[in-house]
Amino acid sequence: MTSTDKPIPISELISLQGKRAIITGGATGLGNAMAYRFAEAGATIFIADIDSDKAKKSATELKQQGYNAYSTTCDVRQEGSVKQMVVAAAKDMGSVDILVNNAGIFPRKELAQMSAEEFGQVLSVNMTGTFLCSKYVSSKMIEQKRGGCIINLGSIASLHPTHKGMTAYDASKGGVLMFTKTLALELGQHSIRVNAIAPGGILTEAMMNTVKGPPSREGLNELKKFMSRTALGRMGEPDEIARAALFLASDMSSYMTGEMIVVDGGYLIS
Ligand SMILES: NC(=O)c1ccc[n+]([C@@H]2O[C@H](COP(=O)([O-])OP(=O)(O)OC[C@H]3O[C@@H](n4cnc5c(N)ncnc54)[C@H](O)[C@@H]3O)[C@@H](O)[C@H]2O)c1
């Protein structure tokens, strides 16, 4: 658009009508919230999750609400599984325009107790999974020749250490930030934008389990301490991440690539 053109209506800019989105780890938590918002904005959704039952359930719930949704079982750590997932997504939806690399794990263990295998598992889901899905989905996008959009789930841990016991997680999410930036450099020539979101403390079941572990006074105190550090004084809701993701997936952010949006209620500024 030049300065003399009529601006594109906001409803068109935010719309994902006709777009097809793969969301890894879309069966629960943030991925599930993003699936709903993207579907509401008009996208066809493909949920790729290691948990087959929950993935199917999420897709079924979307369909019951009148949206187009599919699911498949996929382990983002495994190259073969990712390749099959991309073939299935392209077959079911016809093409792929958006990829959200959301599948992630965040176990908590201090270095002395952590085995090399456990450390590797975290990197393997959070980093290698992001690499593999980006590789095979972007190849499809390049073949389609109409651009695309990749959104990676980083974390406030991409920018600042979280707490003890999170070395593997923080290292993996630090890696996601730089992966996002360098991939954006590589894929810009194909009009594929690559951005990331850095959520703060968001109330998903998995997050609560990490903070609290088995319900304990210590865990609750930690949660209170966390909340009191955020400028807004509260934890975030999954939908508050989904809204940022919709911004990145839509033409609202058409000139943005290689960036990470922090959505943390003001945790990092404190
Ligand atoms: N919840 C938060 O506060 C928070 C904060 C910062 C970043 N994040 C990031 O957001 C993402 C989602 O977090 P969440 O809280 O919704 O967690 P969640 O556990 O609710 O969701 C993660 C999903 O990923 C799936 N998954 C796990 N391993 C997989 C694998 N190998 N292959 C495919 N799917 C796999 C799980 O089955 C699950 O459905 C993660 O990358 C996490 O690191 C979350």
The ligand as an SDF file (V2000), in Angstrom:
LIG
                    3D

 44 48  0  0  0  0  0  0  0  0999 V2000
    2.3430  -21.7220   30.1940 N   0  0  0  0  0  0  0  0  0  0  0  0
    3.2990  -20.8340   30.3620 C   0  0  0  0  0  0  0  0  0  0  0  0
    3.3300  -20.1050   31.3660 O   0  0  0  0  0  0  0  0  0  0  0  0
    4.3990  -20.6770   29.3400 C   0  0  0  0  0  0  0  0  0  0  0  0
    5.3360  -19.6440   29.5180 C   0  0  0  0  0  0  0  0  0  0  0  0
    6.3390  -19.4750   28.5830 C   0  0  0  0  0  0  0  0  0  0  0  0
    6.3990  -20.3040   27.4740 C   0  0  0  0  0  0  0  0  0  0  0  0
    5.4950  -21.3000   27.3210 N   0  0  0  0  0  0  0  0  0  0  0  0
    5.6420  -22.1690   26.1430 C   0  0  0  0  0  0  0  0  0  0  0  0
    4.4010  -22.3270   25.4880 O   0  0  0  0  0  0  0  0  0  0  0  0
    4.3010  -23.6240   24.9330 C   0  0  0  0  0  0  0  0  0  0  0  0
    3.0170  -24.2920   25.4150 C   0  0  0  0  0  0  0  0  0  0  0  0
    3.0280  -24.3640   26.8320 O   0  0  0  0  0  0  0  0  0  0  0  0
    1.7270  -24.8440   27.6550 P   0  0  0  0  0  0  0  0  0  0  0  0
    1.7940  -24.1890   28.9820 O   0  0  0  0  0  0  0  0  0  0  0  0
    0.5160  -24.6660   26.8160 O   0  0  0  0  0  0  0  0  0  0  0  0
    2.0700  -26.3890   27.8390 O   0  0  0  0  0  0  0  0  0  0  0  0
    1.1330  -27.6850   27.6660 P   0  0  0  0  0  0  0  0  0  0  0  0
    1.8590  -28.8150   28.3010 O   0  0  0  0  0  0  0  0  0  0  0  0
   -0.2660  -27.4040   28.1130 O   0  0  0  0  0  0  0  0  0  0  0  0
    1.0960  -27.9000   26.0930 O   0  0  0  0  0  0  0  0  0  0  0  0
    2.1750  -28.4540   25.4030 C   0  0  0  0  0  0  0  0  0  0  0  0
    1.6240  -29.4230   24.3740 C   0  0  0  0  0  0  0  0  0  0  0  0
    2.7550  -29.9580   23.6740 O   0  0  0  0  0  0  0  0  0  0  0  0
    2.5500  -31.3530   23.4990 C   0  0  0  0  0  0  0  0  0  0  0  0
    3.8430  -32.0100   23.3410 N   0  0  0  0  0  0  0  0  0  0  0  0
    4.7760  -32.2530   24.2930 C   0  0  0  0  0  0  0  0  0  0  0  0
    5.8040  -32.9310   23.7610 N   0  0  0  0  0  0  0  0  0  0  0  0
    5.5320  -33.1030   22.4480 C   0  0  0  0  0  0  0  0  0  0  0  0
    6.2100  -33.7230   21.3610 C   0  0  0  0  0  0  0  0  0  0  0  0
    7.3960  -34.3350   21.5270 N   0  0  0  0  0  0  0  0  0  0  0  0
    5.6320  -33.7040   20.1370 N   0  0  0  0  0  0  0  0  0  0  0  0
    4.4320  -33.0980   19.9540 C   0  0  0  0  0  0  0  0  0  0  0  0
    3.7270  -32.5280   20.9340 N   0  0  0  0  0  0  0  0  0  0  0  0
    4.2810  -32.5190   22.1640 C   0  0  0  0  0  0  0  0  0  0  0  0
    1.8040  -31.8020   24.7450 C   0  0  0  0  0  0  0  0  0  0  0  0
    1.1120  -33.0220   24.5450 O   0  0  0  0  0  0  0  0  0  0  0  0
    0.8730  -30.6150   24.9770 C   0  0  0  0  0  0  0  0  0  0  0  0
   -0.3650  -30.7890   24.3240 O   0  0  0  0  0  0  0  0  0  0  0  0
    5.5800  -24.3620   25.3280 C   0  0  0  0  0  0  0  0  0  0  0  0
    6.5150  -24.2780   24.2800 O   0  0  0  0  0  0  0  0  0  0  0  0
    6.0550  -23.5860   26.5340 C   0  0  0  0  0  0  0  0  0  0  0  0
    7.4470  -23.6850   26.7360 O   0  0  0  0  0  0  0  0  0  0  0  0
    4.5080  -21.5080   28.2310 C   0  0  0  0  0  0  0  0  0  0  0  0
  1  2  1  0
  2  3  2  0
  2  4  1  0
  4  5  1  0
  4 44  2  0
  5  6  2  0
  6  7  1  0
  7  8  2  0
  8  9  1  0
  8 44  1  0
  9 10  1  0
  9 42  1  0
 10 11  1  0
 11 12  1  0
 11 40  1  0
 12 13  1  0
 13 14  1  0
 14 15  2  0
 14 16  1  0
 14 17  1  0
 17 18  1  0
 18 19  2  0
 18 20  1  0
 18 21  1  0
 21 22  1  0
 22 23  1  0
 23 24  1  0
 23 38  1  0
 24 25  1  0
 25 26  1  0
 25 36  1  0
 26 27  1  0
 26 35  1  0
 27 28  2  0
 28 29  1  0
 29 30  1  0
 29 35  2  0
 30 31  1  0
 30 32  2  0
 32 33  1  0
 33 34  2  0
 34 35  1  0
 36 37  1  0
 36 38  1  0
 38 39  1  0
 40 41  1  0
 40 42  1  0
 42 43  1  0
M  CHG  2   8   1  16  -1
M  END
$$$$
